Amino acid sequence: MLRKIVHKCCVEEIQVKTEKTKQRYPHSTLRVFWSAILAVLSVILALLLLHDAFWLLLYFLNSLVFIAAMYIVKTRIFSMEDEPSKDSDDTQPTRPYWKAMALTLLVLVTIAAIPLLLAGILHPYLWFILIISFILGTSVSEIMLYLRMK
């Protein structure tokens, strides 16, 4: 009996804390829907075109790396949007978030452009794996972010 009361009290306290710190997802659910469609299509395309187990394993490992990287980048961007500036002084301007956003965009474009630039050097399967796993990584990280903030 006492165990149930303590458990109920602790669970309610944790739920209250997470509700206070929970962020709201800034985009529409249509974006998440399209991300899910892109993720499913990229997996289907990879399964249809990559017949060898080695290439499929490489695809899924590379996708996991992209999912983790994109999730970290997106989480950092959304936490930067919500955090108040450390200097609460009204005389100082707020932090220039546009620089961080521009740098993030530059990194994402560079990651996406690397396989295109290496198309003549890389094996065609490796080139395909880099492009498709990047698409899967950005799509799944968007879905994970939505589920985390929901």
ROSE-4610 file (N, C-alpha, C; in Angstrom, 1 decimal, always signed):
// ROSE-4610
residu = [M/M/M/L/L/L/R/R/R/K/K/K/I/I/I/V/V/V/H/H/H/K/K/K/C/C/C/C/C/C/V/V/V/E/E/E/E/E/E/I/I/I/Q/Q/Q/V/V/V/K/K/K/T/T/T/E/E/E/K/K/K/T/T/T/K/K/K/Q/Q/Q/R/R/R/Y/Y/Y/P/P/P/H/H/H/S/S/S/T/T/T/L/L/L/R/R/R/V/V/V/F/F/F/W/W/W/S/S/S/A/A/A/I/I/I/L/L/L/A/A/A/V/V/V/L/L/L/S/S/S/V/V/V/I/I/I/L/L/L/A/A/A/L/L/L/L/L/L/L/L/L/L/L/L/H/H/H/D/D/D/A/A/A/F/F/F/W/W/W/L/L/L/L/L/L/L/L/L/Y/Y/Y/F/F/F/L/L/L/N/N/N/S/S/S/L/L/L/V/V/V/F/F/F/I/I/I/A/A/A/A/A/A/M/M/M/Y/Y/Y/I/I/I/V/V/V/K/K/K/T/T/T/R/R/R/I/I/I/F/F/F/S/S/S/M/M/M/E/E/E/D/D/D/E/E/E/P/P/P/S/S/S/K/K/K/D/D/D/S/S/S/D/D/D/D/D/D/T/T/T/Q/Q/Q/P/P/P/T/T/T/R/R/R/P/P/P/Y/Y/Y/W/W/W/K/K/K/A/A/A/M/M/M/A/A/A/L/L/L/T/T/T/L/L/L/L/L/L/V/V/V/L/L/L/V/V/V/T/T/T/I/I/I/A/A/A/A/A/A/I/I/I/P/P/P/L/L/L/L/L/L/L/L/L/A/A/A/G/G/G/I/I/I/L/L/L/H/H/H/P/P/P/Y/Y/Y/L/L/L/W/W/W/F/F/F/I/I/I/L/L/L/I/I/I/I/I/I/S/S/S/F/F/F/I/I/I/L/L/L/G/G/G/T/T/T/S/S/S/V/V/V/S/S/S/E/E/E/I/I/I/M/M/M/L/L/L/Y/Y/Y/L/L/L/R/R/R/M/M/M/K/K/K]
num = [1/1/1/2/2/2/3/3/3/4/4/4/5/5/5/6/6/6/7/7/7/8/8/8/9/9/9/10/10/10/11/11/11/12/12/12/13/13/13/14/14/14/15/15/15/16/16/16/17/17/17/18/18/18/19/19/19/20/20/20/21/21/21/22/22/22/23/23/23/24/24/24/25/25/25/26/26/26/27/27/27/28/28/28/29/29/29/30/30/30/31/31/31/32/32/32/33/33/33/34/34/34/35/35/35/36/36/36/37/37/37/38/38/38/39/39/39/40/40/40/41/41/41/42/42/42/43/43/43/44/44/44/45/45/45/46/46/46/47/47/47/48/48/48/49/49/49/50/50/50/51/51/51/52/52/52/53/53/53/54/54/54/55/55/55/56/56/56/57/57/57/58/58/58/59/59/59/60/60/60/61/61/61/62/62/62/63/63/63/64/64/64/65/65/65/66/66/66/67/67/67/68/68/68/69/69/69/70/70/70/71/71/71/72/72/72/73/73/73/74/74/74/75/75/75/76/76/76/77/77/77/78/78/78/79/79/79/80/80/80/81/81/81/82/82/82/83/83/83/84/84/84/85/85/85/86/86/86/87/87/87/88/88/88/89/89/89/90/90/90/91/91/91/92/92/92/93/93/93/94/94/94/95/95/95/96/96/96/97/97/97/98/98/98/99/99/99/100/100/100/101/101/101/102/102/102/103/103/103/104/104/104/105/105/105/106/106/106/107/107/107/108/108/108/109/109/109/110/110/110/111/111/111/112/112/112/113/113/113/114/114/114/115/115/115/116/116/116/117/117/117/118/118/118/119/119/119/120/120/120/121/121/121/122/122/122/123/123/123/124/124/124/125/125/125/126/126/126/127/127/127/128/128/128/129/129/129/130/130/130/131/131/131/132/132/132/133/133/133/134/134/134/135/135/135/136/136/136/137/137/137/138/138/138/139/139/139/140/140/140/141/141/141/142/142/142/143/143/143/144/144/144/145/145/145/146/146/146/147/147/147/148/148/148/149/149/149/150/150/150]
x = [+0.8/+0.0/+0.9/+1.8/+2.7/+3.6/+4.0/+4.7/+4.0/+2.7/+1.9/+1.7/+1.6/+1.4/+2.7/+3.8/+5.1/+5.4/+5.1/+5.2/+4.3/+3.1/+2.2/+2.6/+3.1/+3.6/+4.8/+5.7/+7.0/+6.7/+5.8/+5.5/+4.8/+3.8/+3.2/+4.1/+5.1/+6.1/+7.0/+7.4/+8.2/+7.4/+6.1/+5.3/+5.1/+5.0/+4.8/+6.1/+7.3/+8.5/+8.7/+8.4/+8.6/+7.6/+6.4/+5.4/+5.9/+6.6/+7.1/+8.2/+9.1/+10.3/+10.0/+8.9/+8.6/+8.4/+9.0/+9.0/+7.8/+7.4/+6.3/+7.0/+6.5/+7.1/+6.7/+7.7/+7.5/+6.9/+6.9/+6.4/+5.1/+4.5/+3.2/+3.4/+2.3/+2.4/+2.5/+2.1/+2.3/+3.7/+4.6/+6.0/+6.5/+6.0/+6.3/+5.8/+4.6/+4.0/+4.8/+5.3/+6.1/+7.5/+8.0/+9.2/+9.1/+7.9/+7.7/+7.6/+6.9/+6.8/+8.2/+9.0/+10.4/+11.2/+11.1/+11.8/+11.4/+10.1/+9.7/+10.1/+10.0/+10.4/+11.9/+12.7/+14.2/+14.6/+13.9/+14.2/+13.8/+12.6/+12.1/+13.0/+13.5/+14.4/+15.7/+16.2/+17.5/+17.3/+16.2/+16.0/+15.9/+15.3/+15.1/+16.4/+17.3/+18.5/+19.7/+19.8/+21.0/+20.7/+21.1/+20.8/+21.8/+23.0/+24.0/+23.9/+24.1/+24.0/+25.0/+26.2/+27.2/+26.8/+26.2/+25.7/+24.6/+23.7/+22.5/+23.0/+24.0/+24.5/+25.2/+25.9/+26.6/+25.5/+24.5/+23.4/+22.8/+22.4/+21.8/+22.7/+24.0/+25.0/+25.2/+25.3/+25.4/+24.2/+23.0/+21.8/+21.7/+22.2/+22.2/+23.1/+24.2/+25.1/+24.4/+23.8/+23.1/+21.9/+21.2/+20.1/+20.6/+21.6/+22.2/+22.7/+23.4/+23.9/+22.8/+21.8/+20.7/+19.9/+19.7/+18.9/+19.6/+20.9/+21.7/+21.6/+21.8/+21.8/+20.4/+19.3/+18.0/+17.6/+18.0/+17.8/+18.5/+19.7/+20.5/+19.8/+19.3/+18.7/+17.4/+16.6/+15.4/+15.6/+16.7/+17.0/+17.5/+18.2/+18.7/+17.6/+16.5/+15.4/+14.6/+14.6/+13.8/+14.5/+15.9/+16.6/+16.7/+16.5/+16.7/+18.1/+18.4/+19.8/+20.4/+21.7/+22.3/+22.5/+22.6/+22.7/+21.2/+20.7/+19.3/+19.3/+20.4/+20.5/+19.8/+18.9/+18.1/+19.0/+20.1/+20.9/+21.7/+22.0/+22.7/+21.8/+22.1/+21.3/+21.3/+20.3/+20.2/+21.2/+21.5/+22.5/+22.1/+23.0/+22.6/+22.4/+21.2/+20.9/+21.0/+21.0/+21.1/+22.4/+23.5/+24.8/+24.8/+24.2/+24.2/+23.4/+22.3/+21.4/+22.1/+22.8/+23.6/+24.7/+25.4/+26.4/+25.8/+24.7/+24.0/+23.6/+23.1/+22.7/+23.9/+25.0/+26.2/+26.7/+26.7/+27.1/+26.2/+24.9/+23.9/+24.1/+24.3/+24.5/+25.8/+26.9/+28.1/+28.0/+27.3/+27.1/+26.4/+25.4/+24.6/+25.4/+26.3/+27.0/+28.3/+28.7/+29.9/+29.7/+28.6/+28.5/+28.4/+27.8/+27.7/+29.1/+29.9/+31.3/+32.2/+31.9/+32.7/+32.1/+31.1/+30.4/+31.4/+32.3/+33.3/+34.3/+34.5/+35.6/+35.0/+33.8/+33.2/+32.6/+32.5/+31.8/+30.3/+29.6/+28.2/+27.3/+27.5/+26.7/+27.0/+28.2/+28.6/+28.0/+28.1/+27.5/+26.0/+25.3/+23.9/+23.6/+24.4/+24.2/+24.3/+25.3/+25.4/+24.2/+23.7/+22.5/+21.3/+21.0/+19.8/+19.8/+21.0/+21.0/+21.0/+21.4/+21.2/+19.7/+19.0/+17.6/+16.9/+17.2/+16.6/+17.0/+18.2/+18.7/+17.9/+17.7/+17.0/+15.5/+15.0/+13.5/+13.2/+14.0/+13.8/+14.1/+15.1/+15.4/+14.3/+13.6/+12.5/+11.3/+11.1/+10.0/+10.4/+11.6/+12.0/+11.9/+12.2/+12.1/+10.6/+9.7/+8.3/+7.8/+8.2/+7.7/+8.2/+9.4/+10.0/+9.2/+8.9/+8.2/+6.7/+6.2/+4.7/+4.2]
y = [-1.2/+0.0/+1.3/+1.3/+2.4/+2.5/+1.4/+1.4/+2.0/+1.7/+2.2/+3.7/+4.2/+5.6/+6.4/+5.8/+6.5/+6.5/+5.4/+5.3/+6.3/+6.4/+7.3/+8.7/+9.0/+10.4/+10.7/+9.8/+10.1/+10.2/+9.3/+9.3/+10.7/+11.1/+12.4/+13.5/+13.5/+14.6/+14.6/+13.5/+13.4/+13.9/+13.5/+14.0/+15.5/+16.1/+17.5/+18.2/+17.7/+18.3/+18.2/+17.1/+16.9/+17.8/+18.0/+18.9/+20.3/+20.7/+22.1/+22.3/+21.3/+21.5/+21.1/+20.6/+20.1/+21.2/+21.1/+22.1/+21.7/+22.7/+22.5/+22.4/+21.4/+21.2/+22.4/+23.0/+24.3/+24.1/+22.9/+22.8/+22.0/+22.0/+21.3/+19.8/+19.1/+17.6/+17.1/+17.9/+17.6/+17.3/+18.1/+17.9/+16.6/+16.2/+14.8/+13.7/+13.9/+13.0/+12.8/+13.9/+13.7/+13.1/+13.4/+12.8/+11.3/+10.9/+9.4/+8.8/+9.4/+8.9/+8.8/+9.8/+9.8/+8.7/+8.5/+7.5/+6.1/+5.8/+4.5/+4.3/+5.3/+5.2/+5.0/+5.6/+5.5/+4.0/+3.5/+2.1/+1.2/+1.4/+0.5/+0.5/+1.7/+1.9/+1.2/+1.3/+0.7/-0.8/-1.4/-2.8/-3.3/-2.6/-3.0/-3.0/-2.0/-1.8/-2.4/-2.5/-3.1/-4.6/-5.5/-6.9/-7.6/-7.1/-7.8/-7.4/-8.3/-8.1/-7.0/-7.0/-6.1/-4.6/-4.4/-3.0/-2.6/-3.6/-3.3/-2.9/-3.7/-3.4/-2.0/-1.7/-0.4/+0.7/+0.4/+1.4/+1.7/+0.6/+0.8/+1.4/+1.1/+1.7/+3.2/+3.5/+4.9/+5.7/+5.0/+5.7/+6.0/+5.1/+5.3/+6.5/+6.6/+7.7/+9.0/+9.1/+10.3/+10.6/+9.6/+9.8/+10.5/+9.9/+10.5/+11.9/+12.2/+13.5/+14.5/+14.2/+15.1/+15.3/+14.3/+14.5/+15.5/+15.3/+16.2/+17.6/+17.8/+19.1/+19.8/+19.0/+19.6/+19.9/+19.0/+19.2/+20.5/+20.7/+21.9/+23.1/+23.1/+24.3/+24.6/+23.6/+23.9/+24.4/+23.9/+24.3/+25.7/+26.1/+27.5/+28.5/+28.0/+28.9/+29.2/+28.2/+28.4/+28.9/+28.8/+29.2/+30.7/+31.3/+32.7/+33.1/+34.3/+34.7/+34.8/+34.4/+34.4/+35.8/+36.8/+38.1/+38.7/+38.8/+39.3/+40.8/+41.5/+42.9/+43.4/+44.3/+44.8/+45.7/+46.1/+47.0/+46.2/+44.9/+44.1/+43.4/+43.3/+42.6/+41.1/+40.4/+39.0/+38.3/+37.1/+36.3/+36.2/+36.4/+36.3/+34.8/+34.3/+33.0/+32.7/+33.7/+33.6/+33.0/+33.3/+32.8/+31.3/+30.9/+29.4/+28.7/+29.3/+28.7/+28.7/+29.7/+29.7/+28.7/+28.5/+27.5/+26.1/+25.9/+24.6/+24.3/+25.3/+25.1/+24.8/+25.4/+25.2/+23.8/+23.3/+21.9/+20.9/+21.1/+20.2/+20.2/+21.3/+21.4/+20.7/+20.9/+20.2/+18.7/+18.2/+16.8/+16.2/+17.0/+16.5/+16.6/+17.5/+17.7/+16.8/+16.3/+15.4/+14.2/+13.5/+12.4/+12.8/+14.0/+14.5/+14.9/+15.4/+15.8/+14.6/+13.5/+12.3/+11.3/+11.6/+10.7/+10.0/+10.7/+10.1/+9.2/+9.4/+8.6/+7.4/+7.6/+6.5/+5.4/+4.3/+3.2/+3.6/+3.2/+3.7/+3.3/+2.1/+1.7/+2.6/+2.9/+3.8/+5.2/+5.7/+7.0/+7.0/+5.9/+5.8/+5.6/+4.9/+4.7/+6.0/+6.8/+8.1/+9.0/+9.1/+9.9/+9.4/+8.2/+7.6/+7.6/+7.3/+7.3/+8.7/+9.7/+11.1/+11.4/+11.0/+11.3/+10.6/+9.3/+8.6/+9.2/+9.7/+10.3/+11.5/+12.4/+13.6/+13.4/+12.4/+12.1/+11.5/+10.5/+9.8/+10.7/+11.6/+12.5/+13.5/+13.9/+14.8/+14.1/+12.8/+12.1/+11.9/+11.6/+11.4/+12.7/+13.8/+15.1/+15.4/+15.1/+15.3/+14.4/+13.2/+12.3/+12.7/+13.2/+13.7/+14.9/+15.8/+17.1/+17.0/+15.9/+15.7/+15.5]
z = [+0.0/+0.0/+0.0/+0.9/+1.0/-0.2/-0.8/-2.0/-3.1/-3.3/-4.3/-4.2/-3.0/-2.7/-3.1/-2.7/-3.0/-4.5/-5.1/-6.5/-7.3/-6.9/-7.5/-7.3/-6.1/-5.8/-6.7/-6.8/-7.6/-9.0/-9.5/-11.0/-11.3/-10.5/-10.7/-10.7/-9.8/-9.7/-10.9/-11.4/-12.6/-13.8/-13.9/-15.0/-15.0/-13.8/-13.7/-14.1/-13.7/-14.1/-15.6/-16.3/-17.7/-18.5/-17.9/-18.6/-18.6/-17.5/-17.4/-18.4/-18.6/-19.4/-20.8/-21.1/-22.5/-23.5/-24.6/-25.7/-26.6/-27.3/-28.3/-29.7/-30.5/-31.8/-32.7/-33.3/-34.0/-35.4/-36.0/-37.3/-37.4/-38.6/-38.7/-38.7/-38.4/-38.5/-39.9/-40.9/-42.3/-42.6/-42.0/-42.2/-41.7/-40.6/-40.0/-40.9/-41.4/-42.3/-43.5/-44.2/-45.3/-45.0/-43.8/-43.4/-43.2/-42.7/-42.6/-44.0/-44.9/-46.3/-46.9/-46.8/-47.3/-46.7/-45.4/-44.7/-45.3/-45.4/-45.9/-47.3/-48.1/-49.5/-49.7/-48.9/-49.0/-48.5/-47.5/-47.1/-48.2/-48.8/-49.9/-51.1/-51.4/-52.5/-52.3/-51.1/-50.7/-50.7/-50.2/-50.2/-51.7/-52.6/-53.9/-54.7/-54.5/-55.3/-54.7/-53.4/-52.7/-52.4/-53.2/-53.0/-52.1/-52.0/-51.2/-49.7/-48.9/-47.4/-46.9/-47.5/-47.1/-47.4/-48.6/-48.9/-48.1/-47.8/-46.9/-45.5/-45.0/-43.6/-43.6/-44.7/-44.7/-44.8/-45.5/-45.6/-44.3/-43.5/-42.2/-41.2/-41.2/-40.3/-40.6/-41.9/-42.3/-42.0/-42.1/-41.7/-40.3/-39.4/-38.0/-37.6/-38.3/-38.1/-38.5/-39.6/-40.1/-39.1/-38.7/-37.8/-36.5/-35.9/-34.7/-34.9/-36.0/-36.3/-36.5/-37.3/-37.6/-36.3/-35.5/-34.3/-33.3/-33.2/-32.3/-32.9/-34.2/-34.7/-34.6/-34.8/-34.7/-33.3/-32.4/-30.9/-30.5/-30.9/-30.5/-31.1/-32.3/-32.9/-32.2/-31.8/-31.1/-29.7/-29.1/-27.7/-27.7/-28.8/-28.9/-29.1/-29.8/-30.0/-28.8/-27.9/-26.6/-25.4/-25.4/-24.2/-24.2/-23.0/-22.9/-22.9/-23.3/-23.3/-21.9/-21.8/-20.5/-19.8/-20.7/-20.2/-20.1/-18.9/-18.8/-18.9/-19.1/-19.2/-20.5/-20.4/-21.5/-22.5/-22.0/-22.9/-23.9/-23.6/-24.6/-25.5/-26.8/-27.8/-27.5/-28.0/-27.8/-28.7/-28.5/-29.3/-30.7/-31.6/-33.1/-33.5/-33.4/-33.8/-35.3/-36.1/-37.5/-37.9/-37.1/-37.4/-37.2/-36.1/-35.8/-36.9/-37.3/-38.3/-39.7/-40.0/-41.3/-41.3/-40.1/-40.0/-40.1/-39.5/-39.6/-41.0/-41.7/-43.1/-43.9/-43.7/-44.4/-44.2/-43.0/-42.6/-43.3/-43.3/-43.9/-45.4/-46.1/-47.5/-47.9/-47.0/-47.3/-47.2/-46.1/-46.0/-47.2/-47.6/-48.8/-50.1/-50.2/-51.4/-51.5/-50.4/-50.5/-51.4/-51.3/-52.3/-53.8/-54.0/-55.4/-55.9/-55.0/-55.4/-55.6/-54.9/-55.0/-55.9/-56.7/-57.6/-58.6/-59.1/-60.0/-59.3/-58.1/-57.3/-56.6/-56.0/-55.2/-56.1/-55.5/-56.1/-56.2/-57.2/-57.4/-56.2/-55.7/-54.5/-53.3/-53.1/-52.0/-52.1/-53.3/-53.6/-53.3/-53.8/-53.6/-52.1/-51.4/-49.9/-49.2/-49.5/-48.9/-49.1/-50.3/-50.6/-49.9/-50.0/-49.4/-47.9/-47.3/-45.9/-45.3/-46.1/-45.6/-45.6/-46.6/-46.7/-45.5/-45.3/-44.1/-42.8/-42.7/-41.4/-41.1/-42.1/-41.8/-41.5/-42.2/-42.1/-40.7/-40.3/-39.1/-37.9/-38.0/-36.9/-36.7/-37.8/-37.7/-36.9/-37.3/-36.6/-35.1/-34.8/-33.4/-32.6/-33.3/-32.6/-32.3/-33.3/-33.1/-32.0/-31.9/-30.9/-29.5/-29.5/-28.2/-27.7/-28.6/-28.2/-28.1/-28.5/-28.5/-27.1]
